[in-house]
Amino acid sequence: MKAIFKSVTAFAPATIANVSCGFDVLGLAVDSPGDRVSVTLGVKPGLRIAKITGDEGRLPIDPDKNTATVAVKGFLAHLGISVGLDFTIEKGLPLGSGMGSSAASAAAALVAVNHLLGSPLDRKALVPFALQAEAMACGAAHADNVAPALMGGLVLIKSYNPLDLITIPTPDLLFCTMVYPHIEVKTQDSRSLLKTHLTLADAITQWGNLGGLIAGFMKEDYDLIGRSLVDVVAEPIRSMLIPGFEQVKAAAMDAGVLGCGISGSGPTIFALSKGKPIVEKAGKAMSTIFDDLDLACSIYTSPVNSDGARVVHEE
């Protein structure tokens, strides 16, 4: 297999993992922000990271420790290819933000290299290699960020062994607000706080909410979506790591959103709305709470990204 291009740049978007009640089994892609990864054919065999920007020097350039190159190593090994590749990574996603930062780098790198080689695999087939990178980065091979980052839209992980991914349609008028307070919550730390056992009552509640949420998306029933965006498993614990969480959630609901919760392991808080006007209002209302707490934050609003990662340059 020969390279089709000399250089390819791909963009991979932020993702909302869990979408409240779908812990580790549901993820949603948005349009922005995201990461860009450029891959260029090198003279010498092996993978090299030439430069990383936007990370304040915190991410490793060792190809065995960066999610972008770890994912690509698994991909190339699967294809039985030995090739020299040089990587440049532009981090548009904050680290430890709960928006799938490690997944975006892996997804963008995989899409870029796959395209450079003539697209031998489809997007779904790339997910296992991104999972290898997630396992390295945070100790758990969860697909609720990497699957939507690669495949776009809302993705249900029906099972992990074997990996069974299902794309769920979303309503046309569904929009997302994400407010990121400028604090870091490491995924490993956030996961370690969670209970390892659930009561039967909580399990039944969570199952009902997850089923209701998926039905709401498929039926374009916005009221059902709102009633189902309830998490009784992770949110009660993880919300304690986010200053002002309850006030921010109340402000979002008062602004007219369908529902509100924690994006991934946090600290980003997301809200889903029917129609674009409400997302702007919700973002302002949510950020006001953080302003009152003297906590800087960033606001992102977006429709659902139905395409996932994409190639933005080739030569």
C-alpha positions as CSV (number, residue, x, y, z in Angstrom):
1,M,0.0,0.0,0.0
2,K,1.4,3.4,-1.1
3,A,0.7,6.9,0.1
4,I,-1.7,8.9,-2.1
5,F,-0.7,12.2,-0.6
6,K,2.5,13.8,0.8
7,S,0.7,15.7,3.5
8,V,-2.8,15.7,5.1
9,T,-4.4,17.8,7.8
10,A,-7.5,16.7,9.6
11,F,-9.8,18.3,12.2
12,A,-11.6,16.4,14.9
13,P,-14.3,18.0,17.0
14,A,-15.1,18.2,20.7
15,T,-17.6,15.6,22.0
16,I,-20.1,15.4,24.8
17,A,-19.5,12.0,26.4
18,N,-22.3,10.2,28.4
19,V,-24.9,12.8,27.4
20,S,-26.1,12.6,31.0
21,C,-27.5,9.1,31.4
22,G,-25.4,7.2,29.0
23,F,-22.2,6.7,31.1
24,D,-19.5,5.2,28.8
25,V,-22.1,4.1,26.2
26,L,-23.3,7.4,24.6
27,G,-21.5,10.3,23.0
28,L,-22.4,13.3,20.8
29,A,-20.2,15.2,18.4
30,V,-20.4,19.0,18.1
31,D,-19.0,21.4,15.4
32,S,-16.4,23.2,17.5
33,P,-14.0,23.6,19.1
34,G,-11.5,20.8,18.1
35,D,-8.0,19.7,17.3
36,R,-6.1,19.8,14.1
37,V,-3.4,17.2,13.2
38,S,-1.1,17.5,10.2
39,V,0.7,14.4,8.9
40,T,3.6,14.5,6.4
41,L,5.5,11.7,4.8
42,G,9.0,11.5,6.4
43,V,12.3,10.3,4.9
44,K,13.0,7.9,7.8
45,P,10.7,5.1,9.0
46,G,8.8,5.7,12.3
47,L,6.5,8.2,13.8
48,R,7.7,11.6,15.0
49,I,5.9,14.5,16.6
50,A,7.6,17.7,15.3
51,K,5.5,20.2,17.1
52,I,2.5,20.6,19.5
53,T,0.8,24.0,20.0
54,G,-2.0,25.1,22.3
55,D,-1.0,22.7,25.1
56,E,1.3,25.1,27.0
57,G,4.0,22.5,26.7
58,R,2.2,19.9,28.7
59,L,1.7,17.1,26.2
60,P,4.4,14.5,25.4
61,I,6.2,14.5,22.1
62,D,7.2,10.9,22.7
63,P,5.1,8.9,20.0
64,D,4.6,6.1,22.6
65,K,2.8,8.5,25.0
66,N,0.7,10.8,22.8
67,T,-2.8,9.7,21.8
68,A,-2.4,10.9,18.2
69,T,0.6,8.7,17.5
70,V,-0.4,5.8,19.7
71,A,-3.6,5.5,17.7
72,V,-1.8,5.6,14.4
73,K,0.8,3.0,15.5
74,G,-2.1,0.6,16.1
75,F,-3.6,1.4,12.8
76,L,-0.4,0.9,10.8
77,A,0.3,-2.3,12.6
78,H,-3.1,-3.6,11.7
79,L,-2.4,-2.8,8.0
80,G,1.1,-4.2,8.2
81,I,2.7,-1.0,7.0
82,S,6.0,0.6,7.9
83,V,6.2,4.2,7.0
84,G,7.8,7.4,8.1
85,L,5.4,10.1,9.3
86,D,5.9,13.5,10.9
87,F,3.1,15.0,13.0
88,T,2.1,18.5,14.0
89,I,-0.7,18.8,16.5
90,E,-2.7,22.0,17.1
91,K,-4.7,21.7,20.3
92,G,-7.9,23.6,20.1
93,L,-9.4,21.7,23.1
94,P,-8.3,22.4,26.6
95,L,-6.7,19.5,28.5
96,G,-8.9,18.0,31.2
97,S,-12.0,19.9,30.0
98,G,-14.4,17.0,29.6
99,M,-14.8,17.7,25.9
100,G,-12.8,14.8,24.6
101,S,-9.4,16.4,24.2
102,S,-7.3,13.2,24.0
103,A,-9.9,11.6,21.7
104,A,-9.9,14.5,19.3
105,S,-6.1,14.3,18.7
106,A,-6.4,10.5,18.1
107,A,-9.4,10.9,15.8
108,A,-7.8,13.7,13.7
109,A,-4.5,11.8,13.4
110,L,-6.3,8.6,12.3
111,V,-8.4,10.4,9.7
112,A,-5.4,12.2,8.3
113,V,-3.2,9.1,8.0
114,N,-6.1,7.0,6.7
115,H,-6.7,9.6,4.0
116,L,-3.0,9.9,3.2
117,L,-3.0,6.1,2.5
118,G,-6.0,6.2,0.3
119,S,-8.7,5.5,3.0
120,P,-8.3,1.7,3.4
121,L,-10.6,1.7,6.4
122,D,-14.0,3.3,7.1
123,R,-14.6,5.5,10.1
124,K,-16.1,2.8,12.3
125,A,-13.1,0.6,11.7
126,L,-10.8,3.3,13.0
127,V,-12.4,3.4,16.4
128,P,-10.5,0.4,17.9
129,F,-7.2,2.2,17.3
130,A,-8.4,5.4,19.0
131,L,-9.6,3.2,21.9
132,Q,-6.0,2.0,22.3
133,A,-4.9,5.6,22.7
134,E,-7.7,6.3,25.2
135,A,-6.6,3.3,27.3
136,M,-3.1,4.7,27.4
137,A,-4.2,8.2,28.2
138,C,-6.7,7.7,31.0
139,G,-6.6,4.0,31.9
140,A,-9.9,3.1,30.4
141,A,-10.7,2.2,26.8
142,H,-14.0,4.1,26.6
143,A,-15.5,4.9,23.2
144,D,-18.0,7.7,24.1
145,N,-15.6,10.4,22.9
146,V,-13.6,8.7,20.1
147,A,-16.6,7.1,18.4
148,P,-18.6,10.3,17.8
149,A,-15.4,12.2,17.1
150,L,-14.7,9.8,14.2
151,M,-18.2,8.9,13.1
152,G,-20.1,12.1,13.9
153,G,-23.5,12.5,15.4
154,L,-24.8,10.6,18.4
155,V,-23.2,7.2,18.8
156,L,-24.4,4.4,21.1
157,I,-21.8,1.8,22.2
158,K,-24.0,-1.2,22.6
159,S,-21.1,-3.3,23.7
160,Y,-17.3,-3.2,24.0
161,N,-16.6,-6.9,23.6
162,P,-17.2,-7.2,20.7
163,L,-17.3,-3.5,19.9
164,D,-20.8,-2.7,18.6
165,L,-21.4,0.9,17.6
166,I,-24.8,2.3,16.5
167,T,-25.4,5.8,15.1
168,I,-28.6,7.3,16.5
169,P,-30.4,10.0,14.4
170,T,-30.8,13.4,16.1
171,P,-33.5,16.1,15.4
172,D,-32.6,18.9,13.0
173,L,-33.3,21.6,15.6
174,L,-31.1,20.2,18.3
175,F,-28.3,22.6,19.4
176,C,-25.7,22.3,22.1
177,T,-24.2,24.8,24.6
178,M,-21.0,24.0,26.4
179,V,-19.6,26.2,29.1
180,Y,-16.1,25.3,30.2
181,P,-14.9,26.8,33.6
182,H,-11.1,27.2,33.5
183,I,-10.3,24.5,35.9
184,E,-9.0,21.0,35.1
185,V,-10.6,17.7,36.1
186,K,-8.5,14.7,35.1
187,T,-10.5,11.8,33.8
188,Q,-8.6,9.2,35.9
189,D,-9.4,11.2,39.1
190,S,-13.0,11.7,38.1
191,R,-13.5,8.0,37.4
192,S,-11.9,6.9,40.6
193,L,-14.5,8.7,42.6
194,L,-17.4,6.8,41.1
195,K,-19.2,4.0,42.9
196,T,-18.5,0.5,41.7
197,H,-21.9,-0.8,42.6
198,L,-25.4,0.7,42.0
199,T,-28.6,0.1,43.9
200,L,-31.3,-1.6,41.8
201,A,-33.5,1.5,42.1
202,D,-30.7,3.7,40.6
203,A,-30.0,1.2,37.8
204,I,-33.7,1.0,36.8
205,T,-33.9,4.8,36.8
206,Q,-30.8,5.1,34.6
207,W,-31.9,2.4,32.2
208,G,-35.2,4.2,31.8
209,N,-33.6,7.6,31.2
210,L,-31.2,6.1,28.6
211,G,-34.0,4.4,26.7
212,G,-36.1,7.5,26.9
213,L,-33.3,9.7,25.6
214,I,-32.6,7.5,22.6
215,A,-36.3,7.2,21.8
216,G,-36.6,11.0,22.1
217,F,-33.8,11.5,19.6
218,M,-35.2,9.0,17.2
219,K,-38.8,10.3,17.5
220,E,-37.7,13.9,17.5
221,D,-39.6,14.3,20.7
222,Y,-37.9,17.3,22.4
223,D,-40.0,17.0,25.6
224,L,-39.0,13.3,26.0
225,I,-35.3,14.3,25.4
226,G,-35.6,16.9,28.2
227,R,-37.3,14.5,30.6
228,S,-34.6,11.9,30.0
229,L,-31.5,14.0,30.4
230,V,-31.1,12.9,34.0
231,D,-28.1,11.1,35.4
232,V,-28.3,9.4,38.8
233,V,-25.0,7.6,38.5
234,A,-22.1,10.0,37.8
235,E,-23.5,13.5,38.1
236,P,-24.2,13.4,41.8
237,I,-20.6,12.6,42.5
238,R,-18.8,14.5,39.7
239,S,-20.8,17.7,40.3
240,M,-19.0,18.1,43.6
241,L,-15.8,18.8,41.6
242,I,-17.4,21.8,39.7
243,P,-17.9,25.0,41.6
244,G,-21.4,26.4,41.3
245,F,-22.7,23.4,39.3
246,E,-26.2,23.4,40.7
247,Q,-26.6,27.1,40.1
248,V,-25.3,26.8,36.6
249,K,-27.7,24.0,35.8
250,A,-30.6,26.0,37.2
251,A,-29.6,29.0,35.2
252,A,-29.6,26.9,32.0
253,M,-33.0,25.4,32.8
254,D,-34.4,28.9,33.5
255,A,-33.1,29.9,30.1
256,G,-35.3,27.3,28.4
257,V,-32.9,24.4,27.6
258,L,-34.2,20.9,27.3
259,G,-31.8,19.6,29.8
260,C,-28.3,20.1,31.3
261,G,-25.5,18.0,32.6
262,I,-21.8,17.3,32.8
263,S,-19.9,16.7,29.6
264,G,-17.8,13.6,30.2
265,S,-15.9,13.8,33.4
266,G,-16.2,17.6,33.5
267,P,-15.7,20.4,34.3
268,T,-17.5,21.5,31.1
269,I,-21.3,21.7,31.6
270,F,-23.4,21.1,28.5
271,A,-27.1,21.9,27.7
272,L,-29.2,20.8,24.8
273,S,-31.8,23.1,23.3
274,K,-34.5,23.2,20.6
275,G,-33.5,25.9,18.2
276,K,-30.5,28.1,18.0
277,P,-31.7,31.2,19.9
278,I,-31.9,29.4,23.2
279,V,-28.3,28.2,23.1
280,E,-27.0,31.8,23.1
281,K,-29.3,32.7,26.0
282,A,-28.3,29.6,27.9
283,G,-24.6,30.2,27.4
284,K,-24.9,33.8,28.8
285,A,-27.0,32.7,31.8
286,M,-24.6,29.8,32.6
287,S,-21.4,31.9,32.3
288,T,-22.9,34.6,34.6
289,I,-22.9,32.1,37.5
290,F,-19.2,31.5,37.0
291,D,-18.5,35.2,36.7
292,D,-20.2,35.7,40.1
293,L,-17.8,33.0,41.4
294,D,-14.8,34.9,39.9
295,L,-14.1,31.8,37.7
296,A,-13.2,32.4,34.1
297,C,-15.0,30.3,31.5
298,S,-15.4,29.8,27.8
299,I,-18.7,29.4,26.0
300,Y,-19.2,27.2,22.9
301,T,-22.5,26.8,21.0
302,S,-23.0,24.4,18.1
303,P,-25.4,22.2,16.2
304,V,-24.8,18.5,16.2
305,N,-21.9,17.5,14.0
306,S,-23.2,14.7,11.9
307,D,-19.9,14.1,10.0
308,G,-17.2,13.8,12.7
309,A,-13.6,14.4,12.0
310,R,-12.8,15.7,8.5
311,V,-9.9,16.3,6.2
312,V,-9.2,20.1,5.8
313,H,-6.1,20.0,3.6
314,E,-4.2,17.7,1.3
315,E,-1.3,17.9,-1.0
